[in-house]
Amino acid sequence: MKIKALILSFFIAGSTIGQINIDDYKVGNTGIVNDHKLVMDVMENNHPGFSEAVNESFNKAKNQMGIRSGVTLTIPVVVHIVWKNSAENISTQDINDQIDILNRDYARQNADTVNLRSILQPIAGNPNIQFNLVHVERVQTTTDFNLSFTSLYDDIKKSSAGGSDAWNTSNYLNIWVGNLQGGFLLGYAYPPAGLPNWPAGSTPSDPNVDGVVIDYRGFGPNTNLGGQIFHGRTAVHEVGHYLGLRHIWGDGDCTQDDGLNDTPTTDSESQFDCVKTKNTCNDGAGDLPDMVENYMDYSDDQCQNSFTKDQANFMRSVLQNQRSGLLSPASINEVEEVNFSMFPNPANEVVQFKLSGTNSARLTIINLLGEKVYQENLKGALKLDVTSFKRGIYLVKVSSTSGELTKKLVIK
């Protein structure tokens, strides 16, 4: 939830969005907006009890941390590029580079780990999490996406509002990339939600808004917004929130923290800088300086290079519990929400698709590079000549008003 006001002049003094005065969320002297506080206030306003439920979820995940396995956990990712102007339709190379950055940073294979100060090296952790880009959905829109206190920028997640519909949010990490109007936010994410023990009404009424949103000017390497250069760490920060992490300063002062034991206590966020001489809270014996190198601070992208061990273990706990659907085979197998069949499978010449129980659906075929190779509206039945398709495994996604289904298709 790395929400940043990158150009102070973007802010209109006393400006309000719905019931919210955005100036109330600015911190420090850089125009940064506190993303966590904004998201939590919006969700609490719309779903009373949400804050309490998030805290319960956090404590449950913390108690489940246990012994960390060395097994790599892999998250399937769908990236939605929602663009109006050509500059917003970012390249496939930039998308792949951003996924590479996530994979390096979440495996502690980024070259700049050597920049972590020696006093902090003992607490550095490796989440051992990887990201598999399953599909890139590109949607051209005529809509301007503006901040709202009732829904943030969630219209970008809905085709009916000019955005792009989510793939099943239980089984995929959806990342939406677009132009977030107003210069208020560079990105945001919702924390884990939907636990069975959560109070009624405390979770979003629409599960399809779950995921991460990034401004196109902060997605990928070497991007520029208002003269501030970004190197892909906004997505690293937002996925951290998506997996339950809080800001390292706990959005408070020295009396508050992020709930994890090994992150040094800090009284405030960094100011897009990399001041390694700061030690804003004295914790007595064993006190450590402010960890400006942490991905969950607001330091310069080139300064960030590490999670702590507790942060790494905590995210793995969330991924194996609250967000375990991301690890489920259902993410590339069958979720029977749509009555749909295809045969033969494997196939080498013709595949027949049959739909029943609904009038129509959208049929999309995607290769394992995440490239859309075929799309058509399906009504009843369809015969498709696949002789021009390369041999291999494809994902067939069928979406209708009654739900969606993803199946594997093998072409030999």
N, C-alpha and C positions, 0 to 999 in steps of 0.2 A: 504494500500500500504506500508506495513512495510517491506521495502527492506533493508536487512542487510548484510553487509559483516562480517561474524562472525569470520573468521580467517584471519588476515591481510596477512599472507603468501599466501593466495589464490590469492591475487592480484599480477599481474605482472606489474612492474612499467611502466607506459606509455602504458599499453595494450589497444588495440582498438577493438571494435566490430562493424564491418561495418564502419559507419561514426563517431562512438562515441568513445571518450576516457573515459573509465570508471572512471579513476582517477579524472576527472572533477566533478564527482558526489559524491565523498567521502566527508564526513563532519566530523568535529571533529578529534580526534586522535584514533578512534577505528576501522576505516575502514568501518563505516556505509555508505551506499549509500542512497542518498535522493530519495526515491521511487516516491514521487509526481512529482518532477522535471524531473526525468527520463521518467516516463509515459507521462507527458504532452509534453515533447520535442519529444518523439517518435511519439505521435499522431499528434502533430502540423506539424512534418516533413511529415507524410504520408497523413494528411488531413488538409491542411491550413485553418485556421479559427476555429480550434477546441478549442484553448485556450479561444478565445472570447466567443464561444458558451458555454463553461463550466462556465465561469463567469456569463453569462446571466442566465443560469440554476440555479446557486447558488443564485443569487439575487432574482429570481422569487420564488424559494422555501422558501427563507427567508421571503419574503413579504407575503407568504401564510401560515406562521406558525400559526397565529391566536391563538385561545383558544385550548389548548390541551385536547382531549377527553380521558376519562379514559378507553375506550374500548381497549382491547388487540388486537394488529394487528399481524397476523400470516403469516409467509413467508414459502412457500413450498420449500424444499431444495433437490437437487440432488447432491450427492457426487460422483465424478469420481476418482477412484483409478487407476492410470496408472503406471504399475510397470514392471520392467525388472528383478530385482533380488528379491528374496523372502523377504528381509528386507524391501523393498519398498511397499510390499503388506500388508499394515497395517491392524490390526485386526478390526473386527466389534466392539469389545468393545471400542477400541480407538476412532473409529468414533462416536459411541454413546456418549462417554465421552466428545468429543469435542462439540457435539450438546448440551449436558447438560451445558457445560461451557458457550456457547453462550446464552442459555436460562436464566441462572442465571445472567450473567452480563448485559443482555439487559432487565432484570426485576428488577435490583438492589437487587437481593436476594443472591448475593455472600457474603460469611461469612466475607471476608476481608474488607467490607465497614467500619468496625470499625477502620481501620487503616488510614482512611482519616482524616487529621488534622481538629480540631474543627473550625479553622478560615475559612475552605473551605466547611464545612458541609452545610451552607445555600445555596450554589450554586449547590450542587449535584442534579442530575436529574435522573428520571426513564423513559427510553424510552417506557417501557411497550410493547416490541416487542418480539415475540416468533418465534421459528424455528421448522418446522415440517419436519423431514427427510422422504421424500417420497420414495427415491430409492438410492441404492448404485450400481453404475456401475463399474465393475472391468474389466480392459483391460490389458492383458499382451502384452508388446511391445518389439521390438528389437531396438528401437530408443533411442538415447541419445538426450535430449532436451537442446539445447544451446541458450544462449542469443543472440538476434539479434536486431540491431537498427531499423529494419523494422517491427519487429513483437514481440519483447520481447521473451517470451516463448510460444507464442500462438499456436505453432504446437501441443502442448499437448491437444488442444481442437478440433483436427481434426483427424478422423479415417484415412483419406487419407495420413496423415503425421505421423502415428504411435500413435496417441492419441485417444481421446474419444469424439464423437460428442455430442454437447450440446442438452439438452432438450430445448424446446422453451424458449428462454431467456426473453421473455416478461412476462412469467407466472411462471418461476422457477428461484430461485437463484442457479446457477450452481457453484460448488466448485470443482476445479481440484486439485488433490494431486499427486505429483510425484517427481522425482529427478531432481531438477533444477541445471544443471551442472555448475561448475565453482566457486561455493561458493559466488556468487555475491548477490543473492536475496533469502530472505526467503519467500517472497510473494508479490503479487501486485494485484490491482483491478482497473477496469475502473470506472470513475465517471458516474453519470447518463447521458445518451445520447439519441439522437433521438427525441428531442422535435420538434414540428411542426414549431416553430419560429427560428430554427437553420439554419444558412446559408448552401446552397448546398455544399456538399463535406466536411462538417465539422465533420461528424460522421463516424464511421468505416463502410467500404463498406460491411463487413460481420457481421451482428448482432450476429452471433453465437459465437463470441469471447467475448461477454459481460459476466462478472462474476468475480470470485475470483480464484487466483492460489496460492497454498501454497506448499512449499517444505515439503516432507514427514517427515523430521526431525523436523519440527516445528508444526505439526498437531496433536492435542491431548495433554493429560497431561504428564508432566514429560519426555519430549523429550530432546535429547541432540545433539547439533551440535557444534563441535569444542570446547567442554568443556562448552559451554553456555547452561544452562538449561532453557527450555521453559515450560509454564504451560497453553497453549491453548489461550493465549492472542494475538498471531499473527492473528488468524482468527477473533477475536473480533475487532482488529485494521483494518483489511482489509475490513470487512463488513461495518465498519464505513465509509471508503472511498467509498465503493460501494453505500452507502446511502448518499453520498455527503459531508461528513465531510473532513476538511482539517487538516493538522498538527497544533497543538496549537500554534506553534511559527510562523506560516504563511510562513515558508521556507525563512524567512528573518531575520530582527533584530527588535529592539524595535519600529521601525516605521511601521512595518507590523504585521498583526495578521491573525487569521483564519476567520475573517469576522463575528464572533459572539460576542455579547457584554459581556457575563459573563465569558469567559475564560481569566484568567489573562495573561497580555502581557508578552512575554518571548522572549529573544533575540536569543535563539538557542535551539537545541534539547538536551535532556539528553544523557549521554554517557553510556547507559546500566547500569545506577547506580540508586540510590534512595537518592539523596542528598536533604534533605528537608530544608536545610538552605539557598537555593538559592533564591535570589530575583533580577533578572538580569535587570529588567526595573522598574523605579519609575514612577507610574501613579498619584502621588499626593495623595490627600485625598481618603481614602478607598482603597489604594493600597494593592494588595494581593501578596503573594509569588508565585514563579513558581509552577504550579500544576503538579508536577512530578507523581502524582497518576492518571493522566488522560490517558485513553486508547489510545489517539491520540498523545502521546509523544513517545520518544524512550527510555523510562526508562525500568528497569528490570521488567520482567513479574510479579514477586512477589510484586512489588511496585504498579502496576496499579490496580485500583479498582473502577473507577468512570467515568461517563460522567457528563457534566454540564446540567443544565436545558435547556439552549438554544440548546445545542447539541442534547438533547433528543427530544425537540420539532421540531428541524430542520429535523432530520431523519424521524420523523412521517410525517412531511409535504411532504418530498420527496416520502415516501411510499404511501401516499394518492394522490399524484399528478404525478410526473415524473415517478415513478415506480408503479403506481396503478394496472398495470396488474398482479402484484404478489398477489394482494388481490382479483382478479377476479375469479368467479367460473369456468372460462375457464381453470384454472390451473388443474382442475381434471374433467372437462367436455369436451365438444366437440369443437374442433377448426377445421373447415371444410377445411383443406388443402389437405386431402386425401379422396378419395371416398371409404369408407369402412363401412361395416355393420356386425353386429353379432346378432344372435338370437338362441334360446329364451334368454331373459334377463328380469328377473332372470331365472337361469337355475339350474338344479340339476343332470343331467346326461350327456348330450351332448350339446356343443355349436358349432354352425356353423359360421365360419368367411368367409366373401366374400369381395374380393377386385376387383375393376374395375377402369378403367381409367389409370392404370399403370401396367407394366409387373410384377413387384415383389416388395415386401416390407419385412421389418423385423418385426415380431410380437413378442412382449415381454409382459408377464403377471407378474405383481408385486403385492405382498400383501402390506397391509398398514404399515408393519414394514420395508418396503423398500427392501424386499428380492425378488430376481428374482425367480419365481417358474416355468416359462416355457419360452422357446424362440425357434423360428423356422422361416426360410425364407418362406414367404407366396407367393404363385403363384396361382392366381385365387380364389380357395375356399379350405377350410379346415374344417374337423369335428374333434373336440377335446373332448375326454372323460374326464370329470371333476369330476368323482365320487370319485377320491382320494383327491380332493381339500377340504380343510376345509371350512366350511360355513363362509360366510362373504363377504366383499367388496374387489374387486381387481381393479387394474388399468391396462387397456390394451392399450399398446402403439404400434402404427404402424408407421414405419419410411420408407420413400422412397425418391427418388430423387426429387419428387415434393413437399415434405413437410412432416409433421408429424401430427398425430392425437392421442389424448388420450381420452379414454372412460372409464366409470365405468362399471364393471361387477359384478353382485350380484349372488353368489352361495348359494342356500338354501337347 
